Amino acid sequence: MSDRFYSGRSSYVFTSESVAEGHPDKVCDQISDAVVDAFLAENPYARAAVECLATTNTIVIAGETRGSESITKAQIETIARDKVREIGYLQEGFHADNLDVYVHLHSQSADIAMGVDASGEKDEGAGDQGIMFGFACTETASLMPAPIHLSHRILQNLARARHSGAAKGLGPDAKSQVSLLYEDGMPVKATSIVVSTQHAEGLTQKQVREIVRPYVLASLPDPSWMCDDSELYVNPTGNFVIGGPDGDCGLTGRKIIVDTYGGAAPHGGGAFSGKDPTKVDRSAAYMARYLAKNVVAAGLAERCTIQLSYAIGVSKPISFYVSTAGTGKVDEAQLERLLQEKVNLTPRGIREHLQLNKPIYARTAAYGHFGREPDATGGFSWEKLDMVEMLQDYFKISQKKTELKSAIG
């Protein structure tokens, strides 16, 4: 197994994409996670698996819940409308006040509950079988791959400008794509950048390009990273007035590569949004990122991939794998043993270690689940670097010798 086509090549071009908060699939992710947050705010041990579909002036919310029976359909409808309004959709074909919201949530399956719940001497089991991956590398200060980091940054800067009114005429729906040239294994500049953004009727492609270009340039580490002007593609179809769920149906969980590492590392296939932290698709992927990030931050490797696997109803992980793709300074098998000794990798252990039973998930549902700053209320706890000192002490790695060579802040 290897990450990002790792073969010792030093020069190549690699591409990642991102989508904005107003992308139809991201609208659904944010609604699903806002509903999960509502259940966890009511009961930290509530169970929720919430799916959302969005199309022209219609939202459908479905799934299974347990433990917060006091939350009503009317409350869930309000959550959906508030999220759509917050994103910025007040357009004819998708309007926060006028759209129809259908709520079809029902009780969690008793068969699943029996396998997942703790009982007698049986610990809480995994909610499903599956494989989860975590990754970190030294390309950026956040220890994320640079192409996805910059793709997110472009859209975040455009969204801030849209919400503040600094970039007039832009709509909520947008996508970005960044292709980076790597030399000696590290990114050095963009070879092409693509931005497609919804805009007001009457704006020409040239006018949209003039609005967008400064925000693209400001998102790069240095002006020298900018691609040739002929390789900056802004709204290459020529027009993007009809956007959001009015232009394209959205579904929860369809942007799993955008949510993680932009294709620079393996993905287990399970989506995150709409799932409470007992679902290992989410919590174990967060734990894998946490461990990989601490390994790289400790200077034990320049890149680290971690895989976990689980069986439904079984508490202990079925397997645990660490790869440093030839960049490691310590034995990988020894690292596997140490990490498993230091962290309880059962579903309950992960939730307790990362303190995941909190309403912290809506904020993850746009611009990536990884590479973000931990916040005071417990969000992005999987980005903490509180294992670094222990790892360095164990392997006798000094900070002086292992300064990160991050290219991008």
Buried (B, 14 or more C-beta within 10 A) or exposed (E): EEBBEBEEEEEEEBBBBBBBBBBBBBBBBBBBBBBBBBBBEBBBBBBBBBBBBBBBBBBBBBBBBBBBEEBEEEBBBEBBBEBBEBBBBEBEBBBBEEBEBEBEBEEBEEEBBEBBBEEEEEBBBBBBEBBBBBBBBBBBEBBBBBBBBBBBBBBBBBBEBBBEEEBEBBBBBBBBBBBBBBEEBBBBBBBBBBBBBBBEEEBEBEEBBEBBBEBBBEBBBEEEBBBEEEEBBBBEEEEBEBBBBBBBBBBBBBBBBBBBBBBBBBBBEBBBBBBBBBBBBBBBBBBBBBBBBBBBBBBBBBBBBBBBBBBBBBBBBEEBBBBBBEBBBBEBEEBBEBBBEBBBBBBBBBBEBBEBBBBBBBBBBBBBBBBBEBEEEBBBBBBBBEBBEEBBEBBEBEEEEBEBEBBBE
